[in-house]
Amino acid sequence: MRQEWEREYVEYVTARLPALRRAAYLLCRDPHRADDIVQATTTTLYCRWRRVRSADSVDAYVHRMLVRKYLGERRLRWSGVALMPRLPEAAQPAAEGVEERDVLRAALARLTHAQRTVVVLRYLCDLSVPQIAEIVGCSESNVRSHASRGLAALRETLGREGAHA
């Protein structure tokens, strides 16, 4: 029986890992922290897999875990400590759409944490308003409000960026 649920866990995590990493990155805007958050989430998920796999929506449950790991990591005092005086220069990716992606990342960075969390979960992770309300621990109207304000801020920012291009 254990082999069966371990196989299910591995299949689930393998399929969802890119989406989890993308969501974590868009929340924290740091690829290394995103990897740490995803690793902590998948480790906790492994320990609770027998219970989680019977949930109504496994994806919503896992996204709730991811957001809680992100919020918990942000609360730690050492999360703001710089270990190096300055960061090394990042290599420039050669993929298409880099400029648009950078503009979107910068626009997301200007949102409040609540707005960014709701926008990422709603529009990039494709979760419903009730699922997000449960994950974040607020009312559905609060989720809709953050989504509306976040999208308005994104439109304004992206409109200004498009005008300068």
Contacts in CASP RR format, 6 or more apart in sequence:
PFRMAT RR
TARGET T0000
AUTHOR 0000-0000-0000
METHOD contacts of the structure
MODEL  1
MRQEWEREYVEYVTARLPALRRAAYLLCRDPHRADDIVQATTTTLYCRWR
RVRSADSVDAYVHRMLVRKYLGERRLRWSGVALMPRLPEAAQPAAEGVEE
RDVLRAALARLTHAQRTVVVLRYLCDLSVPQIAEIVGCSESNVRSHASRG
LAALRETLGREGAHA
5 49 0 8 1.000
5 50 0 8 1.000
5 53 0 8 1.000
6 49 0 8 1.000
8 49 0 8 1.000
8 53 0 8 1.000
9 45 0 8 1.000
9 46 0 8 1.000
9 49 0 8 1.000
9 53 0 8 1.000
12 53 0 8 1.000
12 58 0 8 1.000
13 42 0 8 1.000
13 45 0 8 1.000
16 59 0 8 1.000
16 62 0 8 1.000
17 38 0 8 1.000
17 42 0 8 1.000
19 125 0 8 1.000
20 38 0 8 1.000
20 41 0 8 1.000
20 42 0 8 1.000
20 62 0 8 1.000
20 66 0 8 1.000
21 34 0 8 1.000
21 35 0 8 1.000
21 38 0 8 1.000
22 124 0 8 1.000
23 63 0 8 1.000
23 66 0 8 1.000
23 120 0 8 1.000
23 121 0 8 1.000
23 124 0 8 1.000
23 125 0 8 1.000
24 33 0 8 1.000
24 34 0 8 1.000
24 35 0 8 1.000
24 37 0 8 1.000
24 38 0 8 1.000
24 41 0 8 1.000
24 66 0 8 1.000
24 70 0 8 1.000
25 31 0 8 1.000
25 34 0 8 1.000
26 105 0 8 1.000
26 108 0 8 1.000
26 116 0 8 1.000
26 120 0 8 1.000
26 124 0 8 1.000
27 34 0 8 1.000
27 37 0 8 1.000
27 66 0 8 1.000
27 67 0 8 1.000
27 70 0 8 1.000
27 116 0 8 1.000
27 117 0 8 1.000
27 120 0 8 1.000
28 34 0 8 1.000
28 37 0 8 1.000
28 70 0 8 1.000
28 73 0 8 1.000
28 74 0 8 1.000
29 105 0 8 1.000
29 108 0 8 1.000
29 109 0 8 1.000
33 73 0 8 1.000
33 79 0 8 1.000
36 73 0 8 1.000
37 66 0 8 1.000
37 69 0 8 1.000
37 70 0 8 1.000
37 73 0 8 1.000
38 66 0 8 1.000
40 69 0 8 1.000
40 73 0 8 1.000
41 62 0 8 1.000
41 65 0 8 1.000
41 66 0 8 1.000
41 69 0 8 1.000
44 65 0 8 1.000
44 69 0 8 1.000
45 52 0 8 1.000
45 62 0 8 1.000
45 65 0 8 1.000
52 58 0 8 1.000
52 61 0 8 1.000
52 62 0 8 1.000
55 61 0 8 1.000
57 131 0 8 1.000
59 125 0 8 1.000
59 127 0 8 1.000
60 127 0 8 1.000
60 131 0 8 1.000
60 134 0 8 1.000
60 135 0 8 1.000
63 121 0 8 1.000
63 125 0 8 1.000
63 127 0 8 1.000
63 131 0 8 1.000
63 135 0 8 1.000
64 134 0 8 1.000
64 135 0 8 1.000
67 117 0 8 1.000
67 121 0 8 1.000
67 135 0 8 1.000
67 136 0 8 1.000
70 117 0 8 1.000
73 79 0 8 1.000
74 113 0 8 1.000
92 98 0 8 1.000
103 158 0 8 1.000
103 161 0 8 1.000
103 162 0 8 1.000
104 158 0 8 1.000
106 157 0 8 1.000
106 161 0 8 1.000
107 153 0 8 1.000
107 154 0 8 1.000
107 157 0 8 1.000
107 158 0 8 1.000
107 161 0 8 1.000
108 116 0 8 1.000
108 119 0 8 1.000
108 120 0 8 1.000
108 154 0 8 1.000
109 116 0 8 1.000
110 153 0 8 1.000
110 157 0 8 1.000
111 119 0 8 1.000
111 150 0 8 1.000
111 153 0 8 1.000
111 154 0 8 1.000
112 146 0 8 1.000
114 136 0 8 1.000
114 146 0 8 1.000
115 146 0 8 1.000
115 147 0 8 1.000
115 149 0 8 1.000
115 150 0 8 1.000
115 153 0 8 1.000
116 150 0 8 1.000
117 136 0 8 1.000
117 146 0 8 1.000
118 132 0 8 1.000
118 136 0 8 1.000
118 143 0 8 1.000
118 146 0 8 1.000
118 147 0 8 1.000
118 150 0 8 1.000
119 146 0 8 1.000
119 147 0 8 1.000
119 150 0 8 1.000
119 151 0 8 1.000
119 154 0 8 1.000
121 127 0 8 1.000
121 131 0 8 1.000
121 132 0 8 1.000
121 135 0 8 1.000
121 136 0 8 1.000
122 129 0 8 1.000
122 132 0 8 1.000
122 143 0 8 1.000
122 147 0 8 1.000
123 147 0 8 1.000
127 135 0 8 1.000
129 140 0 8 1.000
129 143 0 8 1.000
129 144 0 8 1.000
129 147 0 8 1.000
130 140 0 8 1.000
132 143 0 8 1.000
133 139 0 8 1.000
133 140 0 8 1.000
133 142 0 8 1.000
133 143 0 8 1.000
136 143 0 8 1.000
END
